[in-house]
Structures are given as C-alpha cells and as structure tokens.
Amino acid sequence: MTRTQLDARHLTCPLPILKTKKALRDVGVGEEIEVLATDPNTAADMTAFCEARGHVLVSHEETDGAARFIVRRGR
C-alpha cells in the first residue's frame, strides 16, 4: 500500500493537526497517511484529533527528536 507522507516537522501547534486534517481529505476511507512532526504537543493533539474525528492512530513513535504517526482515515 502506498502511504501519503506529510512532513510537518518544524511547524508548531496547531499546524501539524490542521495539515493532517487537510491531508486526510485527499485519501479514501481506510487509507493511511504518515505524519512527521517535531512539536512536542503533537502527540497529545494527534490522539485527541483522531478520537474526535473517528480516525485511527495506528502507531506513534519518537526518533531523534521527531515523532512519526500513522493515521488511518475513519469516516
């Protein structure tokens, strides 16, 4: 499966979430996007965003000061 990648590194809140919301509009239900972010608040924001919008936070990992999220579009 090809996964769309969104580079939101060096962007501060709320831009990583807003860009994720926009990117999810361009993929079909059940498809996934990969989001890279460096803002430390993005982890909590991404979790809340996915829960509120019906998306699935498939994974979240931290490496070298950056976070990598895999988000599956819900509805």
PDB file of N, CA, C and O in Angstrom:
ATOM      1  N   MET A   1       0.849  -1.184   0.000  1.00  0.00           N
ATOM      2  CA  MET A   1       0.000   0.000   0.000  1.00  0.00           C
ATOM      3  C   MET A   1       0.892   1.243   0.000  1.00  0.00           C
ATOM      4  O   MET A   1       1.833   1.345   0.787  1.00  0.00           O
ATOM      5  N   THR A   2       0.590   2.163  -0.873  1.00  0.00           N
ATOM      6  CA  THR A   2       1.291   3.436  -0.892  1.00  0.00           C
ATOM      7  C   THR A   2       0.695   4.317   0.192  1.00  0.00           C
ATOM      8  O   THR A   2      -0.525   4.435   0.313  1.00  0.00           O
ATOM      9  N   ARG A   3       1.550   4.922   0.963  1.00  0.00           N
ATOM     10  CA  ARG A   3       1.093   5.762   2.065  1.00  0.00           C
ATOM     11  C   ARG A   3       1.537   7.195   1.807  1.00  0.00           C
ATOM     12  O   ARG A   3       2.706   7.443   1.512  1.00  0.00           O
ATOM     13  N   THR A   4       0.616   8.127   1.916  1.00  0.00           N
ATOM     14  CA  THR A   4       0.933   9.542   1.763  1.00  0.00           C
ATOM     15  C   THR A   4       1.763   9.988   2.955  1.00  0.00           C
ATOM     16  O   THR A   4       1.452   9.647   4.096  1.00  0.00           O
ATOM     17  N   GLN A   5       2.814  10.749   2.694  1.00  0.00           N
ATOM     18  CA  GLN A   5       3.637  11.266   3.785  1.00  0.00           C
ATOM     19  C   GLN A   5       3.442  12.767   3.901  1.00  0.00           C
ATOM     20  O   GLN A   5       3.455  13.493   2.907  1.00  0.00           O
ATOM     21  N   LEU A   6       3.263  13.211   5.122  1.00  0.00           N
ATOM     22  CA  LEU A   6       3.090  14.625   5.427  1.00  0.00           C
ATOM     23  C   LEU A   6       4.245  15.046   6.328  1.00  0.00           C
ATOM     24  O   LEU A   6       4.401  14.510   7.425  1.00  0.00           O
ATOM     25  N   ASP A   7       5.039  15.982   5.885  1.00  0.00           N
ATOM     26  CA  ASP A   7       6.160  16.482   6.671  1.00  0.00           C
ATOM     27  C   ASP A   7       5.721  17.751   7.394  1.00  0.00           C
ATOM     28  O   ASP A   7       5.645  18.827   6.800  1.00  0.00           O
ATOM     29  N   ALA A   8       5.434  17.606   8.681  1.00  0.00           N
ATOM     30  CA  ALA A   8       5.019  18.751   9.497  1.00  0.00           C
ATOM     31  C   ALA A   8       6.103  19.100  10.516  1.00  0.00           C
ATOM     32  O   ALA A   8       5.832  19.751  11.525  1.00  0.00           O
ATOM     33  N   ARG A   9       7.337  18.657  10.241  1.00  0.00           N
ATOM     34  CA  ARG A   9       8.444  18.993  11.140  1.00  0.00           C
ATOM     35  C   ARG A   9       8.676  20.496  11.131  1.00  0.00           C
ATOM     36  O   ARG A   9       8.530  21.162  10.106  1.00  0.00           O
ATOM     37  N   HIS A  10       9.036  21.004  12.280  1.00  0.00           N
ATOM     38  CA  HIS A  10       9.361  22.422  12.485  1.00  0.00           C
ATOM     39  C   HIS A  10       8.130  23.325  12.409  1.00  0.00           C
ATOM     40  O   HIS A  10       8.264  24.547  12.358  1.00  0.00           O
ATOM     41  N   LEU A  11       6.941  22.737  12.402  1.00  0.00           N
ATOM     42  CA  LEU A  11       5.705  23.519  12.489  1.00  0.00           C
ATOM     43  C   LEU A  11       5.188  23.411  13.917  1.00  0.00           C
ATOM     44  O   LEU A  11       5.319  22.365  14.554  1.00  0.00           O
ATOM     45  N   THR A  12       4.604  24.483  14.412  1.00  0.00           N
ATOM     46  CA  THR A  12       4.080  24.469  15.773  1.00  0.00           C
ATOM     47  C   THR A  12       2.562  24.356  15.757  1.00  0.00           C
ATOM     48  O   THR A  12       1.904  24.587  14.743  1.00  0.00           O
ATOM     49  N   CYS A  13       2.040  23.997  16.906  1.00  0.00           N
ATOM     50  CA  CYS A  13       0.607  23.837  17.116  1.00  0.00           C
ATOM     51  C   CYS A  13      -0.114  25.112  16.667  1.00  0.00           C
ATOM     52  O   CYS A  13       0.335  26.211  16.991  1.00  0.00           O
ATOM     53  N   PRO A  14      -1.184  24.992  15.955  1.00  0.00           N
ATOM     54  CA  PRO A  14      -1.976  23.823  15.563  1.00  0.00           C
ATOM     55  C   PRO A  14      -1.679  23.314  14.153  1.00  0.00           C
ATOM     56  O   PRO A  14      -2.417  22.471  13.643  1.00  0.00           O
ATOM     57  N   LEU A  15      -0.617  23.806  13.514  1.00  0.00           N
ATOM     58  CA  LEU A  15      -0.382  23.486  12.104  1.00  0.00           C
ATOM     59  C   LEU A  15      -0.229  21.996  11.793  1.00  0.00           C
ATOM     60  O   LEU A  15      -0.763  21.551  10.777  1.00  0.00           O
ATOM     61  N   PRO A  16       0.475  21.192  12.615  1.00  0.00           N
ATOM     62  CA  PRO A  16       0.547  19.765  12.275  1.00  0.00           C
ATOM     63  C   PRO A  16      -0.835  19.095  12.192  1.00  0.00           C
ATOM     64  O   PRO A  16      -1.071  18.260  11.318  1.00  0.00           O
ATOM     65  N   ILE A  17      -1.725  19.458  13.090  1.00  0.00           N
ATOM     66  CA  ILE A  17      -3.070  18.863  13.082  1.00  0.00           C
ATOM     67  C   ILE A  17      -3.891  19.406  11.911  1.00  0.00           C
ATOM     68  O   ILE A  17      -4.606  18.647  11.256  1.00  0.00           O
ATOM     69  N   LEU A  18      -3.797  20.682  11.649  1.00  0.00           N
ATOM     70  CA  LEU A  18      -4.542  21.257  10.526  1.00  0.00           C
ATOM     71  C   LEU A  18      -4.089  20.663   9.201  1.00  0.00           C
ATOM     72  O   LEU A  18      -4.914  20.390   8.329  1.00  0.00           O
ATOM     73  N   LYS A  19      -2.787  20.462   9.041  1.00  0.00           N
ATOM     74  CA  LYS A  19      -2.280  19.858   7.813  1.00  0.00           C
ATOM     75  C   LYS A  19      -2.678  18.378   7.718  1.00  0.00           C
ATOM     76  O   LYS A  19      -2.931  17.868   6.626  1.00  0.00           O
ATOM     77  N   THR A  20      -2.730  17.696   8.863  1.00  0.00           N
ATOM     78  CA  THR A  20      -3.188  16.303   8.875  1.00  0.00           C
ATOM     79  C   THR A  20      -4.649  16.237   8.453  1.00  0.00           C
ATOM     80  O   THR A  20      -5.027  15.388   7.646  1.00  0.00           O
ATOM     81  N   LYS A  21      -5.463  17.120   8.990  1.00  0.00           N
ATOM     82  CA  LYS A  21      -6.886  17.157   8.638  1.00  0.00           C
ATOM     83  C   LYS A  21      -7.057  17.350   7.130  1.00  0.00           C
ATOM     84  O   LYS A  21      -7.870  16.675   6.498  1.00  0.00           O
ATOM     85  N   LYS A  22      -6.288  18.272   6.567  1.00  0.00           N
ATOM     86  CA  LYS A  22      -6.374  18.540   5.130  1.00  0.00           C
ATOM     87  C   LYS A  22      -5.905  17.332   4.317  1.00  0.00           C
ATOM     88  O   LYS A  22      -6.535  16.975   3.321  1.00  0.00           O
ATOM     89  N   ALA A  23      -4.810  16.704   4.732  1.00  0.00           N
ATOM     90  CA  ALA A  23      -4.271  15.550   4.002  1.00  0.00           C
ATOM     91  C   ALA A  23      -5.241  14.371   4.028  1.00  0.00           C
ATOM     92  O   ALA A  23      -5.331  13.625   3.053  1.00  0.00           O
ATOM     93  N   LEU A  24      -5.960  14.197   5.121  1.00  0.00           N
ATOM     94  CA  LEU A  24      -6.911  13.094   5.220  1.00  0.00           C
ATOM     95  C   LEU A  24      -8.082  13.265   4.261  1.00  0.00           C
ATOM     96  O   LEU A  24      -8.704  12.277   3.870  1.00  0.00           O
ATOM     97  N   ARG A  25      -8.389  14.481   3.880  1.00  0.00           N
ATOM     98  CA  ARG A  25      -9.461  14.720   2.907  1.00  0.00           C
ATOM     99  C   ARG A  25      -9.103  14.161   1.533  1.00  0.00           C
ATOM    100  O   ARG A  25      -9.982  13.857   0.727  1.00  0.00           O
ATOM    101  N   ASP A  26      -7.801  14.030   1.276  1.00  0.00           N
ATOM    102  CA  ASP A  26      -7.334  13.600  -0.043  1.00  0.00           C
ATOM    103  C   ASP A  26      -7.127  12.092  -0.160  1.00  0.00           C
ATOM    104  O   ASP A  26      -6.717  11.608  -1.215  1.00  0.00           O
ATOM    105  N   VAL A  27      -7.404  11.347   0.901  1.00  0.00           N
ATOM    106  CA  VAL A  27      -7.272   9.887   0.845  1.00  0.00           C
ATOM    107  C   VAL A  27      -8.627   9.257   1.138  1.00  0.00           C
ATOM    108  O   VAL A  27      -9.499   9.878   1.745  1.00  0.00           O
ATOM    109  N   GLY A  28      -8.786   8.019   0.698  1.00  0.00           N
ATOM    110  CA  GLY A  28     -10.048   7.323   0.905  1.00  0.00           C
ATOM    111  C   GLY A  28     -10.176   6.748   2.305  1.00  0.00           C
ATOM    112  O   GLY A  28      -9.187   6.610   3.024  1.00  0.00           O
ATOM    113  N   VAL A  29     -11.393   6.417   2.682  1.00  0.00           N
ATOM    114  CA  VAL A  29     -11.653   5.786   3.971  1.00  0.00           C
ATOM    115  C   VAL A  29     -10.849   4.493   4.033  1.00  0.00           C
ATOM    116  O   VAL A  29     -10.858   3.703   3.090  1.00  0.00           O
ATOM    117  N   GLY A  30     -10.157   4.282   5.144  1.00  0.00           N
ATOM    118  CA  GLY A  30      -9.336   3.095   5.333  1.00  0.00           C
ATOM    119  C   GLY A  30      -7.897   3.266   4.883  1.00  0.00           C
ATOM    120  O   GLY A  30      -7.050   2.433   5.207  1.00  0.00           O
ATOM    121  N   GLU A  31      -7.601   4.331   4.141  1.00  0.00           N
ATOM    122  CA  GLU A  31      -6.222   4.590   3.717  1.00  0.00           C
ATOM    123  C   GLU A  31      -5.468   5.294   4.845  1.00  0.00           C
ATOM    124  O   GLU A  31      -6.068   5.885   5.742  1.00  0.00           O
ATOM    125  N   GLU A  32      -4.149   5.218   4.777  1.00  0.00           N
ATOM    126  CA  GLU A  32      -3.316   5.754   5.841  1.00  0.00           C
ATOM    127  C   GLU A  32      -2.409   6.867   5.334  1.00  0.00           C
ATOM    128  O   GLU A  32      -2.030   6.907   4.164  1.00  0.00           O
ATOM    129  N   ILE A  33      -2.073   7.777   6.262  1.00  0.00           N
ATOM    130  CA  ILE A  33      -1.062   8.787   5.985  1.00  0.00           C
ATOM    131  C   ILE A  33      -0.005   8.691   7.081  1.00  0.00           C
ATOM    132  O   ILE A  33      -0.287   8.282   8.207  1.00  0.00           O
ATOM    133  N   GLU A  34       1.200   9.070   6.729  1.00  0.00           N
ATOM    134  CA  GLU A  34       2.308   9.128   7.677  1.00  0.00           C
ATOM    135  C   GLU A  34       2.593  10.594   7.945  1.00  0.00           C
ATOM    136  O   GLU A  34       2.768  11.376   7.010  1.00  0.00           O
ATOM    137  N   VAL A  35       2.639  10.970   9.207  1.00  0.00           N
ATOM    138  CA  VAL A  35       2.867  12.363   9.592  1.00  0.00           C
ATOM    139  C   VAL A  35       4.151  12.432  10.408  1.00  0.00           C
ATOM    140  O   VAL A  35       4.316  11.696  11.381  1.00  0.00           O
ATOM    141  N   LEU A  36       5.056  13.315  10.011  1.00  0.00           N
ATOM    142  CA  LEU A  36       6.281  13.570  10.751  1.00  0.00           C
ATOM    143  C   LEU A  36       6.149  14.930  11.412  1.00  0.00           C
ATOM    144  O   LEU A  36       5.776  15.907  10.764  1.00  0.00           O
ATOM    145  N   ALA A  37       6.453  14.994  12.701  1.00  0.00           N
ATOM    146  CA  ALA A  37       6.303  16.253  13.433  1.00  0.00           C
ATOM    147  C   ALA A  37       7.372  16.367  14.518  1.00  0.00           C
ATOM    148  O   ALA A  37       7.845  15.363  15.052  1.00  0.00           O
ATOM    149  N   THR A  38       7.741  17.598  14.831  1.00  0.00           N
ATOM    150  CA  THR A  38       8.724  17.838  15.885  1.00  0.00           C
ATOM    151  C   THR A  38       8.148  18.593  17.079  1.00  0.00           C
ATOM    152  O   THR A  38       8.786  18.644  18.130  1.00  0.00           O
ATOM    153  N   ASP A  39       6.972  19.172  16.947  1.00  0.00           N
ATOM    154  CA  ASP A  39       6.343  19.888  18.063  1.00  0.00           C
ATOM    155  C   ASP A  39       5.967  18.862  19.134  1.00  0.00           C
ATOM    156  O   ASP A  39       5.229  17.920  18.843  1.00  0.00           O
ATOM    157  N   PRO A  40       6.457  19.025  20.362  1.00  0.00           N
ATOM    158  CA  PRO A  40       6.178  18.035  21.407  1.00  0.00           C
ATOM    159  C   PRO A  40       4.695  17.915  21.773  1.00  0.00           C
ATOM    160  O   PRO A  40       4.293  16.909  22.357  1.00  0.00           O
ATOM    161  N   ASN A  41       3.896  18.895  21.451  1.00  0.00           N
ATOM    162  CA  ASN A  41       2.460  18.835  21.756  1.00  0.00           C
ATOM    163  C   ASN A  41       1.675  18.006  20.739  1.00  0.00           C
ATOM    164  O   ASN A  41       0.507  17.691  20.967  1.00  0.00           O
ATOM    165  N   THR A  42       2.301  17.656  19.636  1.00  0.00           N
ATOM    166  CA  THR A  42       1.586  16.971  18.569  1.00  0.00           C
ATOM    167  C   THR A  42       1.072  15.602  18.998  1.00  0.00           C
ATOM    168  O   THR A  42       0.010  15.181  18.540  1.00  0.00           O
ATOM    169  N   ALA A  43       1.794  14.898  19.864  1.00  0.00           N
ATOM    170  CA  ALA A  43       1.354  13.560  20.290  1.00  0.00           C
ATOM    171  C   ALA A  43      -0.017  13.620  20.955  1.00  0.00           C
ATOM    172  O   ALA A  43      -0.922  12.872  20.584  1.00  0.00           O
ATOM    173  N   ALA A  44      -0.171  14.495  21.924  1.00  0.00           N
ATOM    174  CA  ALA A  44      -1.459  14.619  22.603  1.00  0.00           C
ATOM    175  C   ALA A  44      -2.528  15.151  21.659  1.00  0.00           C
ATOM    176  O   ALA A  44      -3.669  14.690  21.683  1.00  0.00           O
ATOM    177  N   ASP A  45      -2.160  16.117  20.833  1.00  0.00           N
ATOM    178  CA  ASP A  45      -3.112  16.693  19.882  1.00  0.00           C
ATOM    179  C   ASP A  45      -3.571  15.666  18.851  1.00  0.00           C
ATOM    180  O   ASP A  45      -4.751  15.620  18.505  1.00  0.00           O
ATOM    181  N   MET A  46      -2.644  14.839  18.357  1.00  0.00           N
ATOM    182  CA  MET A  46      -2.987  13.847  17.344  1.00  0.00           C
ATOM    183  C   MET A  46      -3.937  12.795  17.924  1.00  0.00           C
ATOM    184  O   MET A  46      -4.896  12.383  17.270  1.00  0.00           O
ATOM    185  N   THR A  47      -3.662  12.370  19.149  1.00  0.00           N
ATOM    186  CA  THR A  47      -4.537  11.402  19.812  1.00  0.00           C
ATOM    187  C   THR A  47      -5.950  11.962  19.942  1.00  0.00           C
ATOM    188  O   THR A  47      -6.921  11.290  19.596  1.00  0.00           O
ATOM    189  N   ALA A  48      -6.063  13.193  20.441  1.00  0.00           N
ATOM    190  CA  ALA A  48      -7.371  13.825  20.615  1.00  0.00           C
ATOM    191  C   ALA A  48      -8.065  14.038  19.269  1.00  0.00           C
ATOM    192  O   ALA A  48      -9.270  13.817  19.150  1.00  0.00           O
ATOM    193  N   PHE A  49      -7.312  14.463  18.263  1.00  0.00           N
ATOM    194  CA  PHE A  49      -7.871  14.687  16.931  1.00  0.00           C
ATOM    195  C   PHE A  49      -8.463  13.402  16.367  1.00  0.00           C
ATOM    196  O   PHE A  49      -9.590  13.394  15.873  1.00  0.00           O
ATOM    197  N   CYS A  50      -7.699  12.314  16.443  1.00  0.00           N
ATOM    198  CA  CYS A  50      -8.171  11.038  15.894  1.00  0.00           C
ATOM    199  C   CYS A  50      -9.429  10.559  16.622  1.00  0.00           C
ATOM    200  O   CYS A  50     -10.380  10.101  15.989  1.00  0.00           O
ATOM    201  N   GLU A  51      -9.431  10.663  17.932  1.00  0.00           N
ATOM    202  CA  GLU A  51     -10.603  10.237  18.704  1.00  0.00           C
ATOM    203  C   GLU A  51     -11.823  11.078  18.355  1.00  0.00           C
ATOM    204  O   GLU A  51     -12.919  10.540  18.197  1.00  0.00           O
ATOM    205  N   ALA A  52     -11.650  12.376  18.234  1.00  0.00           N
ATOM    206  CA  ALA A  52     -12.775  13.277  17.967  1.00  0.00           C
ATOM    207  C   ALA A  52     -13.326  13.116  16.557  1.00  0.00           C
ATOM    208  O   ALA A  52     -14.526  13.286  16.340  1.00  0.00           O
ATOM    209  N   ARG A  53     -12.456  12.785  15.585  1.00  0.00           N
ATOM    210  CA  ARG A  53     -12.868  12.728  14.180  1.00  0.00           C
ATOM    211  C   ARG A  53     -13.135  11.322  13.660  1.00  0.00           C
ATOM    212  O   ARG A  53     -13.516  11.151  12.502  1.00  0.00           O
ATOM    213  N   GLY A  54     -12.938  10.314  14.509  1.00  0.00           N
ATOM    214  CA  GLY A  54     -13.218   8.946  14.085  1.00  0.00           C
ATOM    215  C   GLY A  54     -12.125   8.304  13.245  1.00  0.00           C
ATOM    216  O   GLY A  54     -12.380   7.342  12.520  1.00  0.00           O
ATOM    217  N   HIS A  55     -10.914   8.830  13.339  1.00  0.00           N
ATOM    218  CA  HIS A  55      -9.777   8.237  12.641  1.00  0.00           C
ATOM    219  C   HIS A  55      -9.045   7.307  13.609  1.00  0.00           C
ATOM    220  O   HIS A  55      -9.292   7.342  14.815  1.00  0.00           O
ATOM    221  N   VAL A  56      -8.147   6.478  13.080  1.00  0.00           N
ATOM    222  CA  VAL A  56      -7.406   5.535  13.913  1.00  0.00           C
ATOM    223  C   VAL A  56      -5.936   5.941  13.932  1.00  0.00           C
ATOM    224  O   VAL A  56      -5.304   6.082  12.884  1.00  0.00           O
ATOM    225  N   LEU A  57      -5.403   6.127  15.131  1.00  0.00           N
ATOM    226  CA  LEU A  57      -3.972   6.365  15.280  1.00  0.00           C
ATOM    227  C   LEU A  57      -3.322   4.984  15.339  1.00  0.00           C
ATOM    228  O   LEU A  57      -3.276   4.350  16.393  1.00  0.00           O
ATOM    229  N   VAL A  58      -2.826   4.533  14.199  1.00  0.00           N
ATOM    230  CA  VAL A  58      -2.285   3.177  14.061  1.00  0.00           C
ATOM    231  C   VAL A  58      -0.997   3.030  14.849  1.00  0.00           C
ATOM    232  O   VAL A  58      -0.802   2.030  15.540  1.00  0.00           O
ATOM    233  N   SER A  59      -0.117   4.013  14.753  1.00  0.00           N
ATOM    234  CA  SER A  59       1.136   3.946  15.503  1.00  0.00           C
ATOM    235  C   SER A  59       1.693   5.343  15.732  1.00  0.00           C
ATOM    236  O   SER A  59       1.363   6.306  15.040  1.00  0.00           O
ATOM    237  N   HIS A  60       2.554   5.400  16.739  1.00  0.00           N
ATOM    238  CA  HIS A  60       3.238   6.640  17.093  1.00  0.00           C
ATOM    239  C   HIS A  60       4.590   6.244  17.657  1.00  0.00           C
ATOM    240  O   HIS A  60       4.669   5.464  18.606  1.00  0.00           O
ATOM    241  N   GLU A  61       5.646   6.778  17.078  1.00  0.00           N
ATOM    242  CA  GLU A  61       6.983   6.509  17.607  1.00  0.00           C
ATOM    243  C   GLU A  61       7.805   7.788  17.588  1.00  0.00           C
ATOM    244  O   GLU A  61       7.608   8.667  16.749  1.00  0.00           O
ATOM    245  N   GLU A  62       8.727   7.867  18.530  1.00  0.00           N
ATOM    246  CA  GLU A  62       9.620   9.023  18.650  1.00  0.00           C
ATOM    247  C   GLU A  62      11.028   8.578  18.302  1.00  0.00           C
ATOM    248  O   GLU A  62      11.520   7.581  18.829  1.00  0.00           O
ATOM    249  N   THR A  63      11.685   9.327  17.402  1.00  0.00           N
ATOM    250  CA  THR A  63      13.050   9.012  16.999  1.00  0.00           C
ATOM    251  C   THR A  63      13.803  10.297  16.723  1.00  0.00           C
ATOM    252  O   THR A  63      13.356  11.118  15.921  1.00  0.00           O
ATOM    253  N   ASP A  64      14.928  10.480  17.369  1.00  0.00           N
ATOM    254  CA  ASP A  64      15.806  11.628  17.099  1.00  0.00           C
ATOM    255  C   ASP A  64      15.084  12.969  17.128  1.00  0.00           C
ATOM    256  O   ASP A  64      15.299  13.809  16.254  1.00  0.00           O
ATOM    257  N   GLY A  65      14.239  13.172  18.119  1.00  0.00           N
ATOM    258  CA  GLY A  65      13.561  14.452  18.270  1.00  0.00           C
ATOM    259  C   GLY A  65      12.375  14.672  17.358  1.00  0.00           C
ATOM    260  O   GLY A  65      11.805  15.763  17.338  1.00  0.00           O
ATOM    261  N   ALA A  66      11.995  13.661  16.605  1.00  0.00           N
ATOM    262  CA  ALA A  66      10.838  13.773  15.715  1.00  0.00           C
ATOM    263  C   ALA A  66       9.859  12.642  16.016  1.00  0.00           C
ATOM    264  O   ALA A  66      10.254  11.546  16.413  1.00  0.00           O
ATOM    265  N   ALA A  67       8.610  12.926  15.824  1.00  0.00           N
ATOM    266  CA  ALA A  67       7.568  11.916  16.012  1.00  0.00           C
ATOM    267  C   ALA A  67       7.064  11.470  14.648  1.00  0.00           C
ATOM    268  O   ALA A  67       6.992  12.256  13.703  1.00  0.00           O
ATOM    269  N   ARG A  68       6.720  10.198  14.570  1.00  0.00           N
ATOM    270  CA  ARG A  68       6.152   9.626  13.338  1.00  0.00           C
ATOM    271  C   ARG A  68       4.820   9.008  13.710  1.00  0.00           C
ATOM    272  O   ARG A  68       4.748   8.126  14.566  1.00  0.00           O
ATOM    273  N   PHE A  69       3.771   9.476  13.064  1.00  0.00           N
ATOM    274  CA  PHE A  69       2.409   8.986  13.296  1.00  0.00           C
ATOM    275  C   PHE A  69       1.898   8.324  12.039  1.00  0.00           C
ATOM    276  O   PHE A  69       2.133   8.814  10.934  1.00  0.00           O
ATOM    277  N   ILE A  70       1.202   7.216  12.198  1.00  0.00           N
ATOM    278  CA  ILE A  70       0.465   6.608  11.101  1.00  0.00           C
ATOM    279  C   ILE A  70      -1.015   6.758  11.461  1.00  0.00           C
ATOM    280  O   ILE A  70      -1.463   6.276  12.501  1.00  0.00           O
ATOM    281  N   VAL A  71      -1.762   7.430  10.591  1.00  0.00           N
ATOM    282  CA  VAL A  71      -3.168   7.715  10.842  1.00  0.00           C
ATOM    283  C   VAL A  71      -3.997   7.080   9.718  1.00  0.00           C
ATOM    284  O   VAL A  71      -3.731   7.302   8.536  1.00  0.00           O
ATOM    285  N   ARG A  72      -4.993   6.294  10.100  1.00  0.00           N
ATOM    286  CA  ARG A  72      -5.896   5.673   9.132  1.00  0.00           C
ATOM    287  C   ARG A  72      -7.188   6.474   9.112  1.00  0.00           C
ATOM    288  O   ARG A  72      -7.798   6.714  10.154  1.00  0.00           O
ATOM    289  N   ARG A  73      -7.596   6.881   7.927  1.00  0.00           N
ATOM    290  CA  ARG A  73      -8.838   7.658   7.812  1.00  0.00           C
ATOM    291  C   ARG A  73     -10.032   6.786   8.192  1.00  0.00           C
ATOM    292  O   ARG A  73     -10.200   5.665   7.713  1.00  0.00           O
ATOM    293  N   GLY A  74     -10.843   7.348   9.067  1.00  0.00           N
ATOM    294  CA  GLY A  74     -12.037   6.624   9.529  1.00  0.00           C
ATOM    295  C   GLY A  74     -13.244   6.887   8.646  1.00  0.00           C
ATOM    296  O   GLY A  74     -13.633   6.030   7.852  1.00  0.00           O
ATOM    297  N   ARG A  75     -13.824   8.036   8.774  1.00  0.00           N
ATOM    298  CA  ARG A  75     -15.052   8.303   8.039  1.00  0.00           C
ATOM    299  C   ARG A  75     -14.879   9.362   6.994  1.00  0.00           C
ATOM    300  O   ARG A  75     -15.832   9.695   6.290  1.00  0.00           O
TER     301      ARG A  75
END
